[in-house]
Structure formats: C-alpha cells, structure tokens
Amino acid sequence: MENLLRPLIVVGGSVVLTLVIGWATDFLLRKADERHHETPLWGLLRRGRIPYQLVLLAALLRGSYDEAELLQSRDQAVGQTLTLVLIGSTAWLVIRIAAAIVETSYSRYANARAHRDPARVRRVRTQVTLIMRVVSAIVGVVAAASMLLTFPAFRAAGASLLASAGILGIVAGVAAQSTLSNMFAGFQIAFGDMVRIGDTVVVDGEWGTVEEITLTFLTVRTWDERRITMPVSYFTSKPFENWSRGTPQMTGTVFWHVDHTAPVDAMREKLRDILRQCPAWDGRAYDLSVTDTTPNTMQVRALVTAKDADDIWTVRVSVREQMLRWLSEEHPYALPRVNTADAAQPPSRNGHRPSQDGVPHQQRRYHGSTRPER
C-alpha cells in the first residue's frame, strides 16, 4: 500500500502545488495590471504562465522523484526526461520574460514619440524586433547545448569535439557564407537606419511597404497585397528608393497633353478648387505650369503635396480624373486633336505652284479672263 500511496502523494502534491503557485502568481500579476494601467508589463508577464508552471512542475518532480520510488527500473530515463523538460521550459520562460520587458520599453517610447517623430519610432521598432530574434536564438542555442550536455555520451566526446572545432568552424564558415553575410546585413540595416518596418520603398520597380525584417530576409507588401521576400543583403549592395526616409511628406506630379489653345489660367484655378475638396491634400503647396510643347500639343504639369506616399497617390489620381472631366465638359477644344488640311504642293521648275487640277495658280481663269492670283 505504501508503494502505491507514496508516488501518488509525491506526484499529486507536485501537481497541486504547481497549480496553486501558478494561480497565486497569475492573480498577483492581474491585480498589478489593474492598478498600473500606464504600463503593460504585468499583463505581458501573464503570457508566461504556462512555461512558468512547467518549470515549477518539472523542478518539483525532479527534486522529489527519488523519494517517490516510481519506475525504479526506468529511474535514469525518467530523470533525464524531467531534466530536459526543465531546461526547455526555463528557456521558454526566459524568452517570454525578455519579450515582455522589451515590448514594455518599446510601448513607452512609442507613446512618447509617436506624434513627434514617427520615423524614429519605426527605427526603434525594427531594432527591437531584431534584438528579440537574436535573444531568442541565443537562448535557444544555450538551451540546446545544455540539453546535449546532460547526456554522458556527449560529455565524453567533448574533448574530441573541441579538438576538431577549428576545422569544423572553417568548413561551416565557408558553407554558410551567404547566410552570415545576410545576418551581418541585417544588423547593418537595424542599426544603420537604412530601412525600417513600415517604410514605403520601391524595389526593382515594385512599390510597397516593408512588413517584416529578420536577420536573413526582408518582406515587402505591395499595393496589390503581394509579398516580395528578398535577402537583406540586397539593401546593402543595391540602390533602392525609400520614400519614408527622414520625413514622409511627398510631392507628386500630374501631366496632361492638351491643345495649344487650352486655358492654362483656368486650369490653374480648377486645380486649386480640386485640391481644396480633396481630403488627402495636406495644403502645403500646389502649382501648374507648361513644361513642354510639341507641334500639336503642349505638356502641362501639376505639382501637388501630401503627408505620405499613400495620400500622394490618392491626390494624383483624383486631380488627373477631375481635371480631364472638367476639360471635356467645359473646354472640349482644349483636348488634343489631330489637325487635318490639304498638303501644300512643292513649287515647279518655273517657280509656280501647280494647283490640284494641274493649272498654275497664276493662270487660273476667272469669269473668262486670266489674272494673277493674289
């Protein structure tokens, strides 16, 4: 009977104690979150309650497993399993705590700077994201190494592994050359302020917004909801357009080809009226000028401004559409047209221009007489 009660008491007591401590900790964090609304730290720490309870349960079972005298024939395997669970859950808990602290710091910074310096906020967000990825990778590697060291076979082979570490390092470096270059490029992007999450960029003729940056690749979301994934080394080796660099304010252009008789002054006034009714226009500036001419048309350019790349697109398409509609309704003569006329004949050898019927213009007969054409 004792052989049955002891394992039940040890295992059951560990589970109950884990649940009680976990509930008490979660209760205290919930109360702290209710009292301190200005910081999200306590609410974010609650995300780690599952790995926290796993750490408690694995630690209690690992410490009391020998007293339970359960599965004595499998004592070493069970103990090894509990150790691995303890190491893995501890790494999980450390990552959750680090993420809560970093995200809390970023939230405070973003709330303080969001209205004054949005570009700086996007830069810090990019750096925080990459730092968390690095921390997660380091914790994962340390946890995996700790798990391997719990096996006697790996400890015994440690000397030989260290002896061949130099050769393996050279081989791994050559094999992972592109990966390492992308990783260093990721750090260069994060702390060099070249491109940030949320920036509007033009890459290989594609216009889009930077959606994700990792240590090895970068994702751009295009205007038609496509995702372009490319290595981060691209942004350190090739030129690209960053429309959000510095200030997001932009100036856009709209071109029309109209007839030479088009009312330019009236078009300038109409542009002003269109922009005043366009919510995307930021009111900074506008202009309309004749920039070029051809034998049949003249080119008219309008300059408009907006607070960011999305709004400048809206302003341009709105101005283009409404101006063309106004010209077609109010000034149809201003639209481009093809002028047709009889071609002038070249002069003959005697210096006279033949008419279409072959009779020189100077010898045409009018009312039975001939007279020179005026």
Disulfide bonds with the S-S distance in Angstrom:
none
